[in-house]
Amino acid sequence: MSATGTFRATGLLRRGSFLLVILAIYVFLLVPVAIVMITSFTERSFPAIPYDGISLRWYVELMSDSRLLGALVTSLIVATGASILSVAFGTAAAVGFVRAEFPYKEQISTIMLLPMIISPVITGIAMIRFFGLVDISSGYPALVVGHSIITIPYVFLLVRSELLTFDEDLEQASRVLGADPTVTFTNVTAPLIAPALLAGYFVAFVVSFGEFTATQFLIAPGTSTVPVEIYTMMTTGLSPTINALSTVLVVIMIVGALLSRYLAR
């Protein structure tokens, strides 16, 4: 075999090995989710592969379960509110860190990421103590503020990385033409970093929606979220209703991801 043929064969082998590794990772990540979704269509009273035919029994049960529907509404409200706050404060922080110069900027930016690093248990305890001092009541106020604290670092990282590659000459041209900083950001900067803003919003929404550990310290009667309700239900037995709810959540997340991708384009 010639040297060229050997080189091509080696390249194909490496490419094939790489594709096999990627496929194995996708299988490892997605097969458990697929099993949860498939077992939600069983007729039996426990999660099982629906060999006897597909049934929507547990989706009907889900739609009639006021507690789970209430938790779903609570999670949607909290995740939406926390995402909006995270985008607002995370973007402001990113603009400040990129555009301004001040001492110990890198060290302070690292501190901004602490909610991503510290254990959620410690974060939840710290939040409940702090909210007690500043008189923020448990329930929706504590959940929205607490989740926004957890998700702000994600928005901060995404927007800051986008601003670091941003052409500042466009902002300077806007100011030369007489626009103030607010108008410049609204009409020039924000539209150009919109993909990062949308990605930050979606990431914040997903993280907030799935947050469980710190949430346990912030809920109040009537404001339980979906992860907390699922955990409570699993302590008394595994019901296919949980699988049905999980399937609904997966569909919501997929639709949200596709919508975010479409809007970013």
N, C-alpha and C positions, 0 to 999 in steps of 0.2 A: 504493500500500500504506500502511496506517495505521501510526502510530508503534508501536502494540502488536504488529502483525504483523511489522514490521521487527525489533523487539526479540526476538520469539520466534524469528524466522529466524536472527538473529545468535547467540542462545543455542544453538539446535540445531547451527549450524555449528561453534561452539566446542566443544560437547560431542562432536560427531562427530570433530573434529580430535583432541581429547584421546583418544578411544577408539582412533583409528587409531595414534596415537603409542604408547599402551600395548600395542596388538596387535603393533606392529612390534618393541617391546622384548621381548615374550614370544617372538616368532618368532626373534629374534636369539639369545636365551638358550637356547631349548628345541630348536630344530631340530638343532644339532650333537649334543645328547644323544640325540635321537630317531634320528639316523643311526647313532650308535654302537650303539644297542639293536637297530635293524633289521638291521644288518650282522652281528650276532652269530648270526643264524639262517641264515647262508649255508652251503652245502655245500662251497664252494671253500676253498682253503688260504690265502686272503688275504681281508681284509675287503671284501665286495662286497654290493650289494643282491641279496637272494635271488630272482632272477627265475625260477630253475628249481624253486622250491618251498622250503618252510621245513624246516630241519633242526636237530636238537638235538645235532649232532655235537660242537660245541665246548663245550657244557655237559657232555657226557659226558667230554670231555677234561679239562675243569676239575675235575670231581669225582674224576678219577684222578690229578691232578697234586698230589702230596704237598707239593711246595715252595710252591705257591700257596695250598693249603689251610692249611699251617702259617703262612704270612704273614697269611692272613685271621684265623686264631685269635689270632695275636700282636697284630694291630691291634685286634681286639675287646677283648682283655684290657687292653692299654695304654690304649685310649680309655676303657674303663669305669673303670679305676683312676684315670686322670688326671681324669676328669669328677667322680668322687666327691671327690677331694682339692680340685679347683677349687671345687666348691660349698661345701665345708666352710670353706676358707680365704677364698674370695671373699666369702661371706656374712658371716663374722666381720669381715673388713676393712670391708665396707659398713656393717655395724651400728656399728662403731667410728667411722667417718668421719661418719656421720649423727648419732649420738647424743652423741658426745663433742666437746668443744671444746678445741683445743690450737693452739699457734702454727704458722703456715705449713701449715695443713691443706690448702688448695687446691693449694699447690705439691707437697706430698707425694702428694696424690691424682693429680696429673699424672704423677709418677714411677711410680705404680702401673701406668700405661698404657704404659710404655716397651716391654714385650715385644710390644705390638701395632704399635709404630712402628719399632723397630730392625729392620734387615735380618735375616732368619732365619740367614744365613751367620754374621754376627757373633754372634748369639744362640747358635748351635751351638758356635762356637769358645769363647765365654765359658763355656758350660756344661761342655764337656769339660775345660777347664782347672780350673774350680771343683770339679767332681766328682772330679778327680784329687787335689785338695788335701784334700777331706773324705772321701776313700776311698769314694766311691760307684761301684760297678763298672758297666761298660757292660752293656747288655742290658736286662732288665726294670726293674731299679731306676732306672737312668739315664733310660730312656724314660718311665716313669711320672712321675718327679719333673720331668724336663725338659718334658714335655708339659703337666703341671699348671702350671708356671711360665708357659708360653705362653698357657694358656687362662684362668687366674685373672682377668685384666683383663676378659674378656667377662662372667663371672659378676658381678664387682664392679660393672660399669656397670649391668647389668640389675637387680640387687638394690638398688643404691643409688637408682636412679630410682624403684623401687617404694616404698622406705622414705621417700623425700622427700614422697610423697603419702599416707603412712600416718597414720591418726588415732592420735596418741599417747595420747589420753584412754583408749583401750581398755587400753593397757598400764598406765596409772596406776590404772585401776579394778581391774585384776588385782592390783596391788601393795597397794592399799588393803584388798583382801579377804584379804591375808595370803600371797599367792604370792611366792616368791623370783624373781629375774631368770631363772633357768634354766627354772622352771616356766612363767613368763609367756611366754618366747620359744617354748617347746615347744607350749603349748596355745593361745596367743593370736596371737603374731606370725607364727610359721611357717605355720600354716594359711592366714592371710590373704595372705601373700606367696608362697604355694605356686606360683602361675602363673609368677612370676619365677624361682623356684628350678628349676622344671621346664624353663623356657626356657633358663636358664643351663646346666643339665645337658646339654640337647640340643645347644646351640651348642658347648659345650666338647667334647662327644663328636664332633661333626662336624669341628671344627677339628683335634682330636687325630688323628682317623682319617685325615684328608687331609694331615696335616703331612708334608712331604718333605725340605725343605732342611736344617733343624736335625736331623732324625732320622738323617741320614747320619753325623753325628758321634757318635751315641749307640748305634747298633746293635752287636750282637756276633754271632758265628756262631750260627745257630739262632734268632735273634730279629729277623729282617728283617721289615719291615712291608709292607703291600700297595703303597703308592706306590713304595717302593724296588724291590720286585720288578717292578712294571710298568715302571719306568724301565730296569731291567736287561734285561728282555725286549725292550723297544723298541730297545735299542742293537744287537741282533742280528737284528731284523726284526719287522715288524708282523704278529702272529698274531691270528686271530679269537678265540682264547682270551682275549686281553686284553679284547676287546669283550664276551665272555660274562661275564667277571669284573666289568667295569664295569657291566653291566646288573644283575647281582646286587647290587652296591653301591648302585645307584640305587634298587632296590626296597627294600633295607634302610633307606635314608635316608627314603624316602617313608613306609614303615610306621612308622618311629620318629617322624617328624613328626606323623603322624595320631594315634599313640598319645599323644604328648606333648600334643597339642591336646585329646584326649579327657580325659586325666587332669587337665589344667588346668581344664577345665569342671567 
